[in-house]
């Protein structure tokens, strides 16, 4: 469905360039270290002490809540598409944990006096359509008047306490599957500079608006030891969270990592967002890159993603079967590496 206001250049309304980048992990870690320790609660199964995609709170032996929140400035110009992307991005955290989305709350910041109110309607309509596709229910939200548009969702899902997929369970011998191509940050930065054609923008939007629901449902029947979604910290940033959380090493084959079209070309032209460069700085001491991979190639591996795919660590004997089932379902999955007991907490890019 197309927006009625597709000519509005939403990305130009953000002073940050519409990158949607998170606060860097190093800065965020410094902030969180200054917080007082929370009282121990045995029902908080996944909380602030873990670098996971969502929090998990146990209600009883059979049921737990999965909770997450995500919002950002526009990264595309079409309001309807922006709403869809923001919703898919927030819902993805629930899927990464192995949960099922239940309810959502909209989070809105909008310059109501200076922008057409129908633009906000289109954003909300896009999000509502994606929430409906996920089988979740919109229960309300909160809005403020702000000079920069921002939008996202707080999502609550359900999960069995014994079936949580964290980023801390990867085992040596596992293989790594990525379910979407990377390069989103570089391409969304290029949109702001009018470097993408209409067809290229549609292709990029299709990737970002695709729910990770099908991937999550398919992986349920496999021996998946760890999972995360690849978003603001980039492929290597989120992979490093798996390596450190699981106390294992990862080997990632750079040629096997799928890229969106023209990512290398546009990165060579300088359209690399600040968030991507910050991601590289954060991981560089824990990642060994091959000598032949230049700085642009290293940035690409750290590119800040919005609504990316799942990074799945699955039993090595089941990896090919899972990979083939994902492909048959139309998912752009790739086998990109393996888990090893060597060099725990680090990544070797080959």
DAQUI-V940410 format. One record per helix or strand. SS is the DSSP state (hx for helix, st for strand). FROM is the first residue (numbers start at 0). TO is the last residue. Records with the same first field share a line. If there is no record, write none. Layout:
SS: FROM-TO  FROM-TO
//
This chain:
hx: 9-12  24-32  78-95  116-133  160-162  183-191  197-208  212-218  233-245  253-255  262-267  273-285  294-300  318-327
st: 43-45  54-59  62-71  99-109  136-144  149-158  174-177  181-181  223-228  248-251  258-258  286-287  309-313  333-339  346-348
//
